[in-house]
Amino acid sequence: MRKEYVDIPAGDGVADAYLVVPDGGPHPGVVLFVDAFGLRPRIEEMAERIAAAGYAVLAPNLLYRGGRSPMVEDMAALADESKREAIFGKIFPLISQLDTAAITRDAQMYLDFFHAQEGVAEGPVVITGYCMGGLNALKVIEALPDRVKAIASFHGGRLATDDPDSPHLRVGAITGEVYFGHADQDHSMDAEQIKTLERALDEAGVTYRSEIYEGAGHGFTMTDTAAYHEEGEKRHWANLFALLERVNG
Protein backbone atom coordinates (compact mmCIF):
# COMPACT_ATOMS: atom_id res chain seq x y z
CA MET A 1 0.00 0.00 0.00
CA ARG A 2 1.35 3.40 -1.00
CA LYS A 3 1.07 6.04 1.74
CA GLU A 4 2.51 9.50 1.26
CA TYR A 5 2.04 13.21 1.74
CA VAL A 6 1.66 15.05 -1.55
CA ASP A 7 1.28 18.64 -2.75
CA ILE A 8 -1.67 19.58 -4.96
CA PRO A 9 -1.81 22.74 -7.09
CA ALA A 10 -5.11 24.16 -5.85
CA GLY A 11 -7.33 27.20 -6.37
CA ASP A 12 -5.22 29.67 -4.40
CA GLY A 13 -1.89 28.00 -3.81
CA VAL A 14 -0.64 24.53 -2.94
CA ALA A 15 -2.67 22.15 -0.77
CA ASP A 16 -0.83 19.47 1.15
CA ALA A 17 -2.69 16.17 1.27
CA TYR A 18 -2.40 12.57 2.44
CA LEU A 19 -2.68 9.95 -0.30
CA VAL A 20 -3.22 6.23 0.29
CA VAL A 21 -3.47 3.78 -2.63
CA PRO A 22 -3.65 -0.01 -2.22
CA ASP A 23 -1.43 -2.19 -4.35
CA GLY A 24 -2.76 -3.19 -7.75
CA GLY A 25 -5.90 -1.55 -8.95
CA PRO A 26 -7.25 0.63 -10.29
CA HIS A 27 -9.28 1.27 -7.13
CA PRO A 28 -12.44 3.36 -6.70
CA GLY A 29 -11.68 6.80 -5.34
CA VAL A 30 -12.68 8.22 -1.97
CA VAL A 31 -11.89 11.79 -0.98
CA LEU A 32 -11.79 12.46 2.77
CA PHE A 33 -12.74 16.02 3.69
CA VAL A 34 -11.22 16.70 7.09
CA ASP A 35 -12.58 18.60 10.07
CA ALA A 36 -11.30 22.02 11.13
CA PHE A 37 -8.26 20.52 12.88
CA GLY A 38 -6.84 19.27 9.58
CA LEU A 39 -4.42 16.54 8.64
CA ARG A 40 -2.95 14.66 11.58
CA PRO A 41 -2.39 11.06 12.75
CA ARG A 42 -6.12 10.46 13.31
CA ILE A 43 -6.90 11.43 9.71
CA GLU A 44 -4.08 9.24 8.41
CA GLU A 45 -5.53 6.35 10.40
CA MET A 46 -9.01 6.91 8.94
CA ALA A 47 -7.70 7.17 5.38
CA GLU A 48 -5.72 3.96 5.80
CA ARG A 49 -8.74 2.11 7.19
CA ILE A 50 -10.78 3.05 4.13
CA ALA A 51 -7.91 2.10 1.82
CA ALA A 52 -7.59 -1.29 3.51
CA ALA A 53 -11.08 -2.06 2.20
CA GLY A 54 -9.90 -1.57 -1.39
CA TYR A 55 -10.28 2.14 -2.06
CA ALA A 56 -7.81 4.80 -3.11
CA VAL A 57 -8.06 7.71 -0.66
CA LEU A 58 -7.07 11.36 -0.85
CA ALA A 59 -7.34 13.62 2.24
CA PRO A 60 -6.54 17.24 1.34
CA ASN A 61 -5.81 20.06 3.75
CA LEU A 62 -8.97 22.12 3.10
CA LEU A 63 -7.54 25.12 4.97
CA TYR A 64 -4.26 25.24 3.04
CA ARG A 65 -4.69 29.00 2.55
CA GLY A 66 -3.74 29.32 6.21
CA GLY A 67 -0.58 27.24 5.87
CA ARG A 68 0.55 23.65 5.71
CA SER A 69 -0.47 20.92 8.12
CA PRO A 70 -0.62 20.46 10.98
CA MET A 71 -3.15 23.19 11.65
CA VAL A 72 -2.98 22.20 15.32
CA GLU A 73 0.47 21.29 16.59
CA ASP A 74 -0.78 19.57 19.74
CA MET A 75 -4.33 18.20 19.83
CA ALA A 76 -4.07 17.83 23.60
CA ALA A 77 -3.99 21.64 23.80
CA LEU A 78 -7.70 21.67 22.98
CA ALA A 79 -8.34 20.59 26.56
CA ASP A 80 -6.70 23.78 27.83
CA GLU A 81 -9.20 26.65 27.63
CA SER A 82 -6.58 29.35 27.11
CA LYS A 83 -4.84 27.41 24.34
CA ARG A 84 -8.14 26.36 22.76
CA GLU A 85 -9.16 29.98 22.32
CA ALA A 86 -5.95 30.71 20.40
CA ILE A 87 -6.43 27.64 18.19
CA PHE A 88 -9.99 28.58 17.26
CA GLY A 89 -8.88 32.17 16.73
CA LYS A 90 -6.57 30.91 14.01
CA ILE A 91 -8.92 28.40 12.41
CA PHE A 92 -12.34 30.10 12.37
CA PRO A 93 -11.32 32.99 10.07
CA LEU A 94 -9.98 30.46 7.56
CA ILE A 95 -13.24 28.53 7.63
CA SER A 96 -15.34 31.66 7.15
CA GLN A 97 -13.29 32.64 4.09
CA LEU A 98 -13.90 29.28 2.40
CA ASP A 99 -17.00 30.06 0.35
CA THR A 100 -18.76 27.84 -2.18
CA ALA A 101 -16.78 29.19 -5.13
CA ALA A 102 -13.44 28.47 -3.43
CA ILE A 103 -14.58 25.04 -2.25
CA THR A 104 -15.66 24.10 -5.78
CA ARG A 105 -12.51 25.46 -7.41
CA ASP A 106 -10.36 23.51 -4.98
CA ALA A 107 -12.38 20.30 -5.41
CA GLN A 108 -11.93 20.31 -9.16
CA MET A 109 -8.17 20.47 -8.73
CA TYR A 110 -8.14 17.85 -5.98
CA LEU A 111 -10.01 15.49 -8.31
CA ASP A 112 -7.79 16.25 -11.31
CA PHE A 113 -4.73 15.41 -9.21
CA PHE A 114 -6.32 12.31 -7.69
CA HIS A 115 -7.33 10.78 -11.00
CA ALA A 116 -3.84 11.32 -12.40
CA GLN A 117 -2.39 9.01 -9.73
CA GLU A 118 -1.46 5.43 -10.55
CA GLY A 119 -3.90 2.92 -9.08
CA VAL A 120 -6.87 5.30 -8.96
CA ALA A 121 -9.89 4.37 -11.05
CA GLU A 122 -11.46 6.80 -13.47
CA GLY A 123 -14.95 8.07 -12.89
CA PRO A 124 -16.87 9.80 -10.08
CA VAL A 125 -15.66 9.53 -6.50
CA VAL A 126 -17.28 9.32 -3.08
CA ILE A 127 -16.56 12.07 -0.57
CA THR A 128 -16.73 11.41 3.15
CA GLY A 129 -16.70 14.61 5.18
CA TYR A 130 -16.42 15.44 8.87
CA CYS A 131 -17.63 18.62 10.61
CA MET A 132 -16.84 21.42 8.13
CA GLY A 133 -15.81 18.67 5.71
CA GLY A 134 -19.41 17.48 5.65
CA LEU A 135 -20.59 20.94 4.65
CA ASN A 136 -17.95 21.12 1.93
CA ALA A 137 -18.84 17.65 0.67
CA LEU A 138 -22.49 18.63 0.23
CA LYS A 139 -21.53 21.76 -1.66
CA VAL A 140 -19.20 19.82 -3.96
CA ILE A 141 -21.72 17.11 -4.93
CA GLU A 142 -24.14 19.92 -5.78
CA ALA A 143 -21.59 21.81 -7.87
CA LEU A 144 -19.94 18.77 -9.52
CA PRO A 145 -22.62 16.06 -9.82
CA ASP A 146 -20.80 14.45 -12.74
CA ARG A 147 -17.64 13.99 -10.67
CA VAL A 148 -19.08 12.92 -7.31
CA LYS A 149 -21.43 9.95 -7.14
CA ALA A 150 -22.09 9.99 -3.39
CA ILE A 151 -21.19 11.73 -0.17
CA ALA A 152 -21.33 10.86 3.50
CA SER A 153 -21.45 13.71 6.01
CA PHE A 154 -20.77 13.02 9.68
CA HIS A 155 -21.50 15.69 12.29
CA GLY A 156 -21.60 18.21 9.47
CA GLY A 157 -22.64 21.70 10.54
CA ARG A 158 -24.55 24.57 8.90
CA LEU A 159 -26.12 22.36 6.23
CA ALA A 160 -29.41 24.27 6.40
CA THR A 161 -29.29 27.91 7.49
CA ASP A 162 -30.87 31.26 6.60
CA ASP A 163 -27.77 32.17 4.62
CA PRO A 164 -28.42 32.61 0.85
CA ASP A 165 -25.41 30.32 0.29
CA SER A 166 -26.87 27.51 2.42
CA PRO A 167 -26.36 24.17 0.64
CA HIS A 168 -29.88 22.90 1.36
CA LEU A 169 -31.12 25.40 -1.24
CA ARG A 170 -29.27 23.62 -4.06
CA VAL A 171 -29.87 19.94 -3.32
CA GLY A 172 -31.88 19.69 -6.53
CA ALA A 173 -28.58 19.53 -8.43
CA ILE A 174 -27.62 16.23 -6.76
CA THR A 175 -27.81 13.15 -8.98
CA GLY A 176 -26.03 10.71 -6.66
CA GLU A 177 -26.68 9.37 -3.18
CA VAL A 178 -26.14 11.26 0.09
CA TYR A 179 -25.89 10.12 3.69
CA PHE A 180 -26.02 12.26 6.82
CA GLY A 181 -25.00 11.09 10.29
CA HIS A 182 -26.09 13.91 12.61
CA ALA A 183 -25.03 14.30 16.23
CA ASP A 184 -28.07 14.80 18.45
CA GLN A 185 -26.16 17.30 20.59
CA ASP A 186 -24.88 19.64 17.90
CA HIS A 187 -25.52 23.38 18.06
CA SER A 188 -24.32 23.77 14.46
CA MET A 189 -27.01 21.39 13.13
CA ASP A 190 -29.99 21.29 15.47
CA ALA A 191 -33.26 19.38 15.09
CA GLU A 192 -34.98 22.18 13.16
CA GLN A 193 -32.09 22.47 10.73
CA ILE A 194 -32.16 18.71 10.17
CA LYS A 195 -35.88 18.90 9.36
CA THR A 196 -35.25 21.75 6.93
CA LEU A 197 -32.53 19.76 5.16
CA GLU A 198 -34.65 16.62 4.96
CA ARG A 199 -37.62 18.58 3.62
CA ALA A 200 -35.45 20.05 0.86
CA LEU A 201 -34.07 16.61 -0.03
CA ASP A 202 -37.57 15.12 -0.16
CA GLU A 203 -38.89 17.90 -2.36
CA ALA A 204 -35.95 17.48 -4.76
CA GLY A 205 -36.34 13.69 -4.92
CA VAL A 206 -32.76 13.03 -3.79
CA THR A 207 -31.74 9.51 -2.76
CA TYR A 208 -30.63 9.95 0.83
CA ARG A 209 -30.50 8.71 4.40
CA SER A 210 -30.48 11.09 7.32
CA GLU A 211 -29.92 9.63 10.78
CA ILE A 212 -29.44 11.02 14.26
CA TYR A 213 -26.71 9.48 16.40
CA GLU A 214 -28.12 9.47 19.92
CA GLY A 215 -25.81 10.60 22.69
CA ALA A 216 -23.21 11.91 20.25
CA GLY A 217 -21.89 15.45 20.12
CA HIS A 218 -20.29 17.47 17.34
CA GLY A 219 -17.05 15.74 16.34
CA PHE A 220 -18.03 12.29 17.63
CA THR A 221 -15.87 10.36 15.14
CA MET A 222 -12.61 11.94 16.21
CA THR A 223 -10.74 9.78 18.71
CA ASP A 224 -8.23 12.53 19.44
CA THR A 225 -10.78 15.02 20.80
CA ALA A 226 -13.01 15.20 23.86
CA ALA A 227 -16.05 14.91 21.56
CA TYR A 228 -15.25 11.28 20.72
CA HIS A 229 -18.21 8.92 21.11
CA GLU A 230 -17.26 5.26 20.69
CA GLU A 231 -20.69 3.94 19.72
CA GLY A 232 -21.21 6.74 17.24
CA GLU A 233 -17.80 6.24 15.68
CA LYS A 234 -18.44 2.51 15.18
CA ARG A 235 -21.84 3.24 13.66
CA HIS A 236 -20.25 5.78 11.32
CA TRP A 237 -17.84 3.17 9.94
CA ALA A 238 -20.66 0.72 9.33
CA ASN A 239 -22.71 3.30 7.45
CA LEU A 240 -19.77 4.64 5.47
CA PHE A 241 -18.67 1.21 4.26
CA ALA A 242 -22.28 0.29 3.43
CA LEU A 243 -22.55 3.40 1.25
CA LEU A 244 -19.24 2.65 -0.47
CA GLU A 245 -20.38 -0.88 -1.25
CA ARG A 246 -23.76 0.32 -2.59
CA VAL A 247 -22.37 2.88 -5.01
CA ASN A 248 -19.33 0.86 -6.09
CA GLY A 249 -21.04 -2.53 -6.37
Long-range contacts (C-beta under 8 A, 24 or more apart in sequence): 1-48, 1-51, 1-52, 2-119, 3-44, 3-48, 6-113, 8-60, 8-109, 8-110, 8-113, 9-109, 9-113, 10-60, 10-64, 10-105, 10-106, 10-109, 10-110, 11-102, 11-105, 11-106, 11-109, 12-65, 12-102, 12-105, 13-64, 13-65, 14-64, 15-60, 15-61, 15-62, 15-64, 15-106, 15-109, 15-110, 16-60, 16-61, 16-64, 16-68, 16-69, 17-58, 17-59, 17-60, 17-61, 17-110, 17-113, 18-43, 18-44, 18-47, 18-57, 18-58, 18-59, 19-56, 19-57, 19-58, 19-59, 19-114, 19-117, 20-47, 20-48, 20-50, 20-51, 20-56, 20-57, 21-51, 21-56, 21-57, 21-117, 21-118, 21-119, 21-120, 22-51, 22-52, 22-54, 22-55, 22-56, 22-119, 23-119, 24-119, 25-56, 25-118, 25-119, 25-120, 25-121, 26-56, 26-119, 26-120, 26-121, 26-122, 27-51, 27-54, 27-55, 27-56, 27-119, 27-120, 27-121, 28-54, 28-55, 28-56, 28-121, 28-123, 28-125, 28-126, 28-244, 28-248, 29-55, 29-56, 29-57, 29-58, 29-114, 29-115, 29-120, 29-121, 29-123, 29-125, 29-126, 30-55, 30-56, 30-57, 30-58, 30-125, 30-126, 30-127, 30-128, 30-244, 31-57, 31-58, 31-59, 31-60, 31-107, 31-110, 31-111, 31-114, 31-125, 31-126, 31-127, 31-128, 32-57, 32-58, 32-59, 32-127, 32-128, 32-129, 32-130, 32-133, 33-59, 33-60, 33-62, 33-127, 33-128, 33-129, 33-130, 33-132, 33-133, 33-134, 33-136, 33-137, 34-59, 34-60, 34-61, 34-62, 34-130, 34-133, 35-130, 35-131, 35-132, 35-133, 35-219, 35-222, 36-63, 36-71, 36-91, 36-92, 36-95, 36-131, 36-132, 37-71, 37-72, 37-75, 37-78, 37-91, 37-222, 37-225, 38-62, 38-63, 38-69, 38-70, 38-71, 38-72, 39-69, 39-70, 39-71, 40-69, 40-70, 40-72, 40-75, 40-224, 41-224, 42-75, 42-222, 42-223, 42-224, 46-221, 49-237, 50-128, 50-240, 50-244, 53-241, 53-244, 55-244, 55-248, 56-114, 56-117, 56-119, 56-120, 56-121, 58-110, 58-113, 58-114, 60-106, 60-110, 62-98, 62-103, 62-106, 62-132, 62-133, 62-136, 63-91, 63-94, 63-95, 63-98, 65-94, 65-97, 65-98, 66-90, 66-91, 66-94, 75-224, 75-225, 78-225, 78-226, 79-226, 95-132, 98-132, 98-136, 99-165, 100-139, 100-143, 100-165, 100-167, 103-136, 103-139, 103-140, 103-143, 104-139, 104-140, 104-143, 104-144, 107-136, 107-140, 107-143, 107-144, 107-147, 108-144, 108-147, 111-144, 111-147, 123-149, 124-148, 124-149, 124-176, 125-149, 126-150, 126-151, 126-152, 126-243, 126-244, 126-247, 126-248, 127-151, 127-152, 128-152, 128-153, 128-154, 128-240, 129-153, 129-154, 129-156, 130-154, 130-155, 130-156, 130-219, 130-221, 130-222, 131-155, 131-156, 131-157, 131-218, 131-219, 132-156, 132-157, 134-159, 134-180, 135-159, 135-167, 138-167, 138-171, 138-178, 139-167, 139-170, 141-174, 141-176, 141-178, 142-167, 142-170, 142-171, 142-173, 142-174, 143-173, 145-173, 145-174, 145-175, 145-176, 146-175, 148-176, 149-176, 149-177, 149-247, 150-176, 150-177, 150-178, 150-179, 150-243, 150-246, 150-247, 151-176, 151-178, 151-179, 152-178, 152-179, 152-180, 152-181, 152-239, 152-240, 152-243, 153-178, 153-179, 153-180, 153-181, 154-181, 154-220, 154-221, 154-236, 154-240, 155-181, 155-182, 155-183, 155-186, 155-189, 155-213, 155-216, 155-217, 155-218, 155-219, 155-220, 155-221, 156-180, 156-182, 156-189, 157-186, 157-188, 157-189, 157-218, 158-188, 158-189, 159-189, 159-193, 159-197, 160-189, 160-193, 160-194, 160-196, 160-197, 160-200, 161-193, 168-196, 168-197, 168-200, 168-201, 169-200, 171-197, 171-200, 171-201, 171-204, 171-206, 172-204, 172-206, 174-204, 174-206, 176-207, 176-247, 177-207, 177-208, 177-243, 177-246, 177-247, 178-206, 178-207, 178-208, 178-209, 179-208, 179-209, 179-210, 179-239, 179-240, 179-243, 180-208, 180-209, 180-210, 180-211, 181-211, 181-213, 181-232, 181-235, 181-236, 181-239, 182-210, 182-211, 182-212, 182-213, 183-212, 183-213, 183-216, 183-217, 183-218, 183-219, 183-220, 183-229, 183-232, 184-212, 184-213, 184-214, 184-215, 184-216, 185-215, 185-216, 185-217, 185-218, 186-217, 186-218, 187-218, 188-218, 189-218, 209-239, 211-239
